[in-house]
Structure formats: C-alpha cells, structure tokens
Amino acid sequence: MGASPRQRLSAVERRTQALQLHLACVDLRTIAKQVGYADASAAKKAIDRAIADSIARGEEKIDDIRREQIMRYHRLQAAHWGKAIKGDTKASDIVLKCMQGTERLQDLAAPKRISIDAQKLGDDILAMLADDDGAGSDDEAGAAP
C-alpha cells in the first residue's frame, strides 16, 4: 500500500529540512538525527532526492515561461500579420522578429556551423576506409593463385 498524502507531505518536508541543513554545512550524521533518518546514508539519499526534485521543478518552470513567451510572440505576430501581408515594412519586420523569436525558443533553427573537430574526424574515418579498401585489393593481387 502506498503512502498517504499526509505521509508524502511529511517526507517532502523532511527532505526539504535535510537539504536546508546540508546547505548550512551540517554533517550527514547530525542531519539524520535531527530530521529522523536511520543513518547518514538515508539522510544523503533524501538530500539527493530533494536536489533532483528541485531541479525538476525548475525545468518545469522554465518550460512554462517558454510557453508563455511563445504565446506572446504569436499574439504580437497575429496583430501585425494583416498589415505585413499588405506590404507594411514595419509590420513585416515585427512579424519576422516574432517568427525568429518563436523559432529560437522552440530550438527549430538549423545549426549555423558544424564542429571542425567532427568534420576532421569524419574526413579521417573516410580516409581510413579508403585506405583499407586499397590495402585489401593489394593483398589479393599479390597472393599466389
């Protein structure tokens, strides 16, 4: 049977308290005693989980902000779209900037450059493959019938 909502809340509160003590440089053994964990290892696991939960909440918040910003771009773009289509250059600039902003936030832009190291590695692999093909044909030509 799973933990009750009250028990889960208590677990979250304990993890939060353990993390706060950890950030205050309290040692794990003391944290375990103060918060009620069996030992330092359990306190460490709770702290690690509290950190992971905090990171997840931060990522969710960033996604929410990104969605709101994209919606703003869409509203602004829609407001100027009609004028842009009719040839208004200022409205066209606004629409294009909105499109670029949305593209950037959605990470839709094509890469602007490739890694020189990756290109060199690819060239080196192709050269080795070409050398192997040539070496194989030399061995066969020199073999006795």
C-alpha positions, -999 to 999 in steps of 0.1 A, spaced: 0 0 0 13 35 -9 20 63 15 -9 86 24 -9 123 12 0 133 48 29 109 49 42 121 15 40 157 26 59 148 57 85 130 36 88 161 14 91 184 44 118 161 59 138 161 26 135 199 24 147 203 60 176 178 54 186 198 23 185 231 42 207 216 69 230 203 43 233 237 27 241 251 61 271 226 62 257 204 89 272 169 87 251 140 75 251 121 108 237 152 126 211 157 98 199 121 102 195 126 139 177 159 137 154 151 108 147 115 118 166 94 93 180 60 102 216 69 94 238 93 74 233 72 42 195 77 44 200 114 50 223 116 19 197 98 -2 170 122 10 192 152 2 199 139 -33 162 134 -39 154 169 -27 180 183 -51 166 162 -80 131 174 -72 142 210 -71 159 207 -105 128 191 -120 106 219 -106 130 244 -121 128 228 -155 90 228 -154 90 265 -145 113 272 -175 90 253 -198 61 273 -185 79 306 -191 89 294 -226 53 286 -235 41 320 -222 67 338 -243 58 318 -274 22 327 -269 32 364 -266 51 362 -299 21 345 -316 -3 373 -303 20 400 -315 26 383 -348 -12 379 -353 -18 416 -345 7 427 -373 1 399 -398 -26 416 -419 -5 448 -423 26 428 -431 8 409 -458 -4 442 -474 32 454 -476 38 474 -444 75 470 -439 75 479 -403 48 453 -396 67 428 -417 98 434 -396 78 428 -364 63 396 -378 97 383 -389 112 391 -354 83 372 -338 89 343 -361 126 343 -352 119 345 -315 95 316 -317 120 296 -337 147 303 -311 126 294 -281 114 261 -298 150 254 -309 140 250 -345 168 268 -362 192 247 -382 228 246 -369 248 276 -381 281 257 -382 294 223 -377 322 214 -354 356 214 -371 367 185 -349 337 165 -360 343 174 -397 380 164 -393 370 131 -376 346 123 -404 373 130 -430 398 109 -411 373 80 -410 366 82 -447 404 83 -454 409 52 -433 381 34 -450 395 43 -484 430 31 -473 415 -2 -461 398 -7 -495 430 -1 -513 450 -24 -489 426 -53 -494 430 -52 -532 468 -51 -530 469 -82 -508 446 -101 -532 467 -90 -562 500 -102 -545 485 -136 -534 496 -167 -552 470 -184 -574 
